[in-house]
Amino acid sequence: MIALIWAEDQNGLIGADGQLPWHLPADLKRFKALTTGHAVVMGRKTFAGFKRPLPRRTNWVLSHQQLDLPAGVRQLHSLTELRALAAKTPTETCFVIGGAAVFAAVLPFADRLYRTRIQATFSGDTWMPAIDYSDWQCVQHEVGIRDEKNPYPFEFDDFERC
Ligand SMILES: NC(=O)c1ccc[n+]([C@@H]2O[C@H](COP(=O)([O-])OP(=O)(O)OC[C@H]3O[C@@H](n4cnc5c(N)ncnc54)[C@H](OP(=O)(O)O)[C@@H]3O)[C@@H](O)[C@H]2O)c1
């Protein structure tokens, strides 16, 4: 199964200068809880922002180029390779973790969405591709708990393809 996981602001913004536009530890915690132990697939530019593999996950980087990747990170050269990876372990979740170019490419054949929506607006340069939510059913909704470290209103929604 292929799942997209991301956080966006009220305008669908997801990135600023190669990084997240906000600091929201509650979202990072949920991301870690959901993805740990699974495969994570990211675009070359998102990986450039991380610099090192995410621990306790199988890290895959999607690129058309031949990349020189650090130990513990493997490359996918195409969507065909990504689909083959997911098909090899159909009961496992393969998390596609961004960025916008990879989300746009994978959305047509994704099975599940994990969305964090931050009810605020930020500045940045990268937006989530448009999603037709009539194709998706919300199967879980949770309102995030605001506190001094998580100062914005935010919500978690999980969707399955209808
Ligand atoms: N808010 C969030 O949840 C979230 C999550 C992740 C990332 N982000 C943000 O998103 C931004 C980066 O997004 P981005 O759209 O600029 O870049 P990206 O999607 O991370 O990476 C784009 C690169 O991935 C490779 N790629 C994409 N589609 C491919 C395909 N079908 N086959 C092979 N390779 C493919 C290409 O690499 P080559 O050019 O090498 O071929 C492409 O240039 C950053 O600001 C990051 O912080 C936000």
The ligand as a Gaussian input file, in Angstrom:
#p B3LYP/6-31G(d) Opt

LIG

0 1
 N        5.079000      19.969000       4.548000
 C        5.425000      18.736000       4.258000
 O        4.807000      17.773000       4.733000
 C        6.588000      18.478000       3.353000
 C        6.999000      17.160000       3.090000
 C        8.096000      16.967000       2.257000
 C        8.730000      18.038000       1.679000
 N        8.298000      19.283000       1.938000
 C        8.943000      20.446000       1.314000
 O        8.788000      20.359000      -0.097000
 C        9.900000      21.031000      -0.704000
 C       10.531000      20.125000      -1.742000
 O        9.561000      19.760000      -2.712000
 P        9.900000      19.810000      -4.284000
 O        8.639000      19.588000      -5.037000
 O       10.657000      21.045000      -4.567000
 O       10.941000      18.622000      -4.480000
 P       10.859000      17.031000      -4.200000
 O        9.509000      16.512000      -4.626000
 O       11.324000      16.732000      -2.836000
 O       11.992000      16.499000      -5.185000
 C       11.845000      16.703000      -6.573000
 C       12.813000      15.784000      -7.282000
 O       12.434000      14.417000      -7.081000
 C       12.732000      13.682000      -8.257000
 N       11.504000      13.160000      -8.839000
 C       10.257000      13.676000      -8.736000
 N        9.397000      12.911000      -9.440000
 C       10.123000      11.891000      -9.976000
 C        9.800000      10.782000     -10.799000
 N        8.545000      10.565000     -11.216000
 N       10.791000       9.942000     -11.164000
 C       12.061000      10.154000     -10.742000
 N       12.429000      11.196000      -9.966000
 C       11.464000      12.052000      -9.600000
 C       13.393000      14.636000      -9.213000
 O       14.782000      14.561000      -8.949000
 P       15.885000      14.796000     -10.120000
 O       15.744000      16.236000     -10.510000
 O       17.177000      14.472000      -9.444000
 O       15.509000      13.842000     -11.220000
 C       12.829000      15.971000      -8.790000
 O       13.623000      17.084000      -9.164000
 C       10.839000      21.415000       0.421000
 O       10.605000      22.758000       0.797000
 C       10.420000      20.497000       1.549000
 O       10.719000      21.024000       2.829000
 C        7.242000      19.526000       2.758000

